[in-house]
């Protein structure tokens, strides 16, 4: 019973961590890639009125903050899974 509870919790945590890593990958592929692309276009075509450098820099900064938050969450989940698996091994 002791192992069963830990293993269920570990299983749920692994699934949650996998979902979080997929969300982070999707965020990288969509949001980060688009922010980098738009910032690059803005830098390469400074006279294009539809791309404001300040706006693009702020957008990029916002995306980086969101990415850091996703990374921190994922790292916490991985650390929790590691500790939980160590508990399973000890009992």
Secondary structure as UniProt FT lines:
FT   HELIX           2..27
FT   HELIX           28..32
FT   HELIX           33..44
FT   TURN            45..47
FT   TURN            49..50
FT   HELIX           53..90
//
